[in-house]
């Protein structure tokens, strides 16, 4: 989505990335990434222990989501599911 971005704990920025929390599962949506690139993020707890999702003037912060439970390819984006570690 245009105008959104994820900022990972290590400072990496994913333009167009999105995050959403549903029933204790944090979903990351990573446009333009391969499964391998997404897995490198999902399994690096230094990257996922704190994530900021910026959208417009708003920001959501997610902390402690370090356990990857699922990685899926959805057309032009990869979805990652994280739970608290």
C-alpha positions as CSV (number, residue, x, y, z in Angstrom):
1,X,0.0,0.0,0.0
2,X,1.4,3.4,-1.0
3,X,2.3,5.6,1.9
4,X,3.0,2.8,4.4
5,X,6.2,1.4,5.7
6,X,7.6,-1.0,8.3
7,X,10.6,-0.1,10.4
8,X,12.4,-3.1,11.9
9,X,14.2,-3.1,15.2
10,X,17.6,-2.9,13.4
11,X,16.6,0.2,11.5
12,X,15.7,-1.5,8.2
13,X,12.8,0.2,6.4
14,X,10.4,-1.7,4.1
15,X,8.5,0.8,2.0
16,X,5.0,-0.3,1.2
17,X,5.1,-2.9,4.0
18,X,2.2,-3.3,6.3
19,X,1.5,-5.0,9.7
20,X,-1.6,-6.0,11.5
21,X,-2.5,-7.8,14.7
22,X,-5.2,-10.5,14.7
23,X,-6.0,-12.7,17.6
24,X,-2.5,-12.6,18.9
25,X,-0.9,-13.1,15.5
26,X,1.1,-10.3,14.0
27,X,1.0,-10.4,10.2
28,X,3.6,-8.7,8.1
29,X,2.9,-8.0,4.4
30,X,6.1,-7.5,2.5
31,X,5.6,-6.4,-1.1
32,X,8.2,-7.2,-3.7
33,X,10.1,-9.6,-1.5
34,X,11.1,-13.2,-2.3
35,X,10.3,-16.0,0.2
36,X,14.1,-16.1,1.0
37,X,14.2,-12.4,1.8
38,X,11.1,-12.6,3.9
39,X,12.5,-15.6,5.8
40,X,15.8,-13.8,6.5
41,X,13.7,-11.1,8.3
42,X,11.2,-13.5,9.9
43,X,13.8,-15.7,11.6
44,X,16.1,-12.8,12.8
45,X,14.8,-11.9,16.2
46,X,16.9,-8.8,16.3
47,X,14.9,-7.5,13.4
48,X,11.4,-8.6,14.7
49,X,11.6,-7.9,18.4
50,X,10.3,-4.4,17.8
51,X,8.5,-3.3,14.6
52,X,6.9,0.0,13.8
53,X,4.1,0.3,11.1
54,X,3.7,3.8,9.8
55,X,0.6,4.7,7.8
56,X,-0.1,8.3,7.0
57,X,0.2,10.3,10.2
58,X,-0.3,7.2,12.3
59,X,2.1,4.7,13.8
60,X,1.6,1.3,15.5
61,X,4.4,-0.3,17.5
62,X,4.6,-4.1,18.0
63,X,7.1,-5.6,20.5
64,X,8.1,-9.1,21.3
65,X,7.0,-10.8,18.2
66,X,10.0,-13.1,17.5
67,X,8.5,-16.5,16.7
68,X,7.7,-17.1,13.0
69,X,4.9,-19.5,12.5
70,X,4.1,-19.0,8.8
71,X,5.5,-17.6,5.6
72,X,3.3,-17.5,2.5
73,X,3.6,-16.1,-1.0
74,X,0.5,-14.1,-2.1
75,X,1.1,-13.0,-5.7
76,X,3.4,-9.9,-5.5
77,X,3.9,-10.0,-1.8
78,X,5.0,-12.3,1.0
79,X,3.0,-12.6,4.2
80,X,4.8,-13.5,7.5
81,X,3.0,-14.5,10.7
82,X,4.7,-13.9,14.0
83,X,3.7,-14.7,17.6
84,X,5.3,-13.5,20.8
85,X,8.4,-15.5,21.6
